Amino acid sequence: MEKLRIGIIGCGGIANGKHMPSLSKVKECEMVAFCDIIPERAEKAAKQFGVEGAKVFADYKELLAEKDIDVVHVCTPNSSHSFITVDALEAGKHVMCEKPMAINSAEAKKMLDAAERTGKKLNIGYQNRQRPDSLLLKREAEQGTFGDIYYARAIALRRRAVPTWGVFLDEEKQGGGPLIDIGTHALDLTLWIMNNHKPKYAVGTTYHKLNNDTQTGNVWGDWDPEKFKVEDSAFGFIVMENGATVYLESAWALNHAKPREASTVLCGTKAGADMWDGPRINLIRNGRQTMIIPDMNCGGVDFFEGANNDDSGFVEARKWIDSIINDTPTPVAPFEAYTVTRILEGIYESAKTGKPFYFN
């Protein structure tokens, strides 16, 4: 079988940190084209990850015009996810778009519609679903271990870890701060395990309490208060149509002693779970409060031969390529990613108006 030929649009941090290293380990595909508005970045990526003769572009439309490219990975700032993805789908390419799906639900809906219209596959980069602890809790939920999950916490809290590079602090290009950056991972993970993507309303708050700090203790160096235009923390209270409640916590900078990222707490009628020290399941057994702590060093689910089962980026890439080759569902259903974007938008809107945001 010929290898799937992949083009990378955006050769910055997330492409170098996840997408390109992961794809390089999947033998059924090869990276043949690279695009970045900074040509030197595309050239460097082509040399490091590309096949011999890999092409380099500064204009993504020129890359999309290449007829022999099967798949495109969109690794650009959030504000350009929608129009690049739609153009790629219309050009006949399957698309993996980095999270979040888009900066708002209207743009995300364009992507959803384009995928349905063209029949091409669309996946969003929520790799935390592929972690061993996430997969285990998902399996337990599917088996009914938790019963009816009616309360959950989606947690993405950093103490002082504001990303000071790229466009992270630019509200126009990013669409927001920690809520849309890391809160999106925690929310997707939580809703996916709950198998619940029908929100009723959301109440949200956003804060700009620490943006003007100068001696910040930030792990990536002090931020520039003049450039820090997005929120430093955001919180959302979401009620689902079936009555379940999800509390979403997100922060890049919070005076919080125990930072935790892309984590969830689940509470159901039969049992609950958290990810505090690996996955833990709590339940009542023989009239006693009981905690089950699985040994994550033995065995595993959805393991791929020759892969590090803890490398969620690789597992994501492996499943994504398999979904194209075998014409099976993508690792992330586009509608589920669209729902996450709708909820984030609802939280931001509620924070602006001071009122609940209703989805219907």
N, C-alpha and C positions, 0 to 999 in steps of 0.2 A: 504494500500500500504506500502511495506517495505521502510524504509528510505534509501536514497542514502548514501553510505558509502564513506567518504572523507579522503584522506591522505594529510598531509601538509609537503611539502619539503622546508625546510628553516624556522626556527622558530625565526627569528630576528625581527627587528623593524617593517617592513611593515606587517608581519604576525600578530604580536601582536597589531599593531595599527589599522589595517583594516580587514584583512581576517578572522582571528579566532573570534574576537568579532562579526563581521557581520554574519558569518555562524552560530554562537551559537543562533542567533535569528530566524533562518529559521527552522521551525519544521519538514520539510520534509527531513532533512539531519542530519547526525551525524559524528563527527570527530573520526576516529578509529585508526589512525596511524600518527606518527610524526617523522620527520627525520631532523637531523642537524649535521654538522660536530663537533659541540660542544654538546656532549650528554646531558649535564646538561640543556641546553636550550630546547631540545626536551622533556626531562623528566618534566620540569616545565610546558611546554605547555600542555602535556598530562594530568597532574594533574588539570590544570585550565580549559581546554576546552574539553578534551577527554571523551569518554564514559568509563564506568567501564571496566577495562581490556584493555584499549587502548595500542597499541604496540609502542615501541620506537626503532628507528634505527639511526645508524650513516652513513650507506651506502644507498643512495636512491634506488639503484637497488634491494636491499632486500625488501624495501617497495613496489616497483613495482611488485615484485614476488608474493605478496599477491593477490590471485585470487578474493577475495570478496571485494576488493576496486574498487569502480565505478568511482571515480573522484579524480583528483590530483590537488592541488594548488601549483604552482612553485613560491616560494618567496625568491629566491636566488639572488646573485649578477648577474648583466647583462650578464657577460661573459659566464655563465652557463645556461642561459635561453634556448638556442636552443637545446643543446644535451640532457638536461633533459626532455624537452618537447617532443622531437622526440621519445626518449625512452619510455616515458609514453604513448604516442599515440600508439606506436607499441605494447605496453603491453596491449592495449585494454581499456585504461582509457580516459575519457573526461578530458580536461586540461584547467584550468584557469591559465594563466601565468601573472605575474605582469609586468607592463610596464617598459621600452620599450620592444617591442617584442624581439629584439635581438640587439647585438652591431653593426651589419652591415646587409645589405640587403641580402647577400648570406646566412647568418645564418637564417635570417627570412624566406627566400624562402624555406629552408629545413623544417621549421615548417609548412609552408603553404602546401607544397607538402605532408607531412606526414599526415596532417589532411584530405586532399582530398583522399589520398591513403587508409587510415584506415576507413574513414567514421565516425570518432569520432569528437566530438565537440571541438573547440578551441576558447577560448576567451582571450582577453588581458585586463589588469586592468586599463582602462581609466574611473574611476568612476566619473570624473567631468561632463561627459555627463548626469549623473543622478541628478544633482543639479536642484532645481526648476527653477532657472533663465535660465539655459541651456535648459531645456525641453520646457520652454515657447518660447524661441527664435527659437528653432528648429521647433516647431509647427507653429509659425508665418511664418517661411521660407517656410515650406511645403504648407501653404495656399496662398503663393504668395505675402505676405505683402511687402517684400523688392524688388520684381521684380528680375532683373538680378543682383546678387551680384558680382561686378567686382573689389572691393578693400576691403581688410580686414587687420586687425592687430591682430596677435597672441601674447599675452603679458604674460611674466613670469619673472618679475623683482623684485628682492629683494635688499634692501639697503645694509645690512650687515647680511646675514643669510646663512653662509657657513656651511654645515653639516660636523662636525669634527669627527664623529664617523664612525665605520664600514670601508667600502672600497670606500667611496664616492670620495676621493681625489686620488684614484689609477686608472690611465688611463687604464691600462691593464685589470683590472677587471670590470671597469664601462663603458669603451668605450668612455668616455668624461666627461665633467662637467655639468654645468647647462643646456646646450642645450639638452643633452640626458636625463637629470634628470627631469627638470621641463618644459623646452621648449617643450618637447614631449607632455605634457598635453595640453598646449595652442594650439599647432598646430593641434592635433587631434580634439579638441573641435571646432576650427575654420573650418577645412575642413568638419567636420561632419555636422555642421549647413549649410554650403554652399552646401553640397552634391556634392563636387568636389574633386575627387581623381586622377586627371590626370595631373601631373606636366610636364612642358616642360623643364625648366631649372631653376637653382638656382645660386645666387651669395652670398657668405658668408664671414664673417670676425669673427675671434676669438681673444680674448685678454687675456694676462697674465700680466695685469697692476698692480694688487693689491696683487698678490700671495706672495710677499716678505714683505708685511707689518707685523709689529710686534705688535703695539698697534692698534688693528683692530676695536674695538667696536662691535665685532661679538656677536650676541645674544646667541650663544652656546659656547662662550669662544674663545680666540685667536687660530687661526689655526697655524700649524707648517709649516713654509715656505719650509722646506726640504721635506715635504710629499705632498705639494699642487702642483701636477704635471698636473692637468687638467686646462682648461681655467676658468677664473673667470667670463667671459661674452662672449656671442656670438650672432651674428645677421645675419639674412638671408633675402634675397629678392627673392621671388619665383614667377615665371610666369607660369601660368597653360596653358594647351593646348587651352582652350577657350579664352585666353587673360587676364583672371583675375589675379590680383596681390595680393600676401599675403606677408606682412612684419612681420617677426618673431623676437621678442626681448626676450632674455633670459639672466639672470645674477643671480649669488649668491651674488655678492658684486659689487655694483654700487653706486656712489655718486648721488643718485636719491631720491628726497624728498618724492615721493609718490609711494612706492612699490605696486605692483599689480601682482597677480599670477593666472594662469589658467583663463585668461580673454580674451575676444575678442571684436573687433570693426568691424562692418559690414556696408558696404556702397553699396546700390543697386540703381537701376534706379527709384524705387518707394519710398523707405524709407531706413533708416539706423537704427542701434542699437548699444548700448554699454552696459557695465556692471558696470559703474562707481559707482553708488549707487543703486544696484539692477538693473534689466533690464530696459532700457529706449529705447523707439522707437521714432525716429524723422522723420518728414514728413512735407509735405506742405498740409494744409487744408484750403479751402476757401481763397487761396492766401496768407496765413499766415504761417510763420514758427511755427511748433507745436511740442511739446514734450509730449509723452504719457508715464506715469509712472504707470505700473500695481501695484495694491496692492497685495503684495506677502504673506500677512498675512491671506488672505481669499481664500478658495478653493485650487485648485492645479490640476496638471496633473499627470497621472500615480501614483496616491496615493495608497499605500497599507494599508489596515486596520491594526490598531495597531502599525503603524510605524511612526517614526518622519520623515516627508517628507524632512527635511533638511539633513538627514543622507544618503549621497550619497553612502557610502560604503555598507550600508545595502540594499539600493534599487538595487545596482549593484548585490549583492549576491542573492537577491530575484529573479531578472530577469534571472540571470545565472542558478540557480537551476530550475526555471520554464522552461527555454529553453531545458533543458535535459529531464525533466518529460514529457513535451508536444511535444517534438521534433519540436521546433520552432527555428527561427533564434536567434543566440547569441546576447547579448547586443552590442558587437563590432564585425563587420564582419572582419575575419582575413585579408582579402585583404586590408581593410582600414588601419589596423595597420601596415601592410607590406608597404603600401605607405608612411606612416609617417616615418618609418625607412629609406626608400629610400631617402626621402627628407633631413632628418637629415644627412645622409651619404653624400649627395650631397653638403650640406652647409659646412661640415667639409673638404671635398675634395677641394672645391672652395677656402676655406680659406688657404689651404696648397699650392695650385698652383697659386693663384692669378687670376684665370680664371673662367668664368662661367662653371658650370657643367650641361651638357645636359643628360637627362634621356633616350633618345632613340637614 
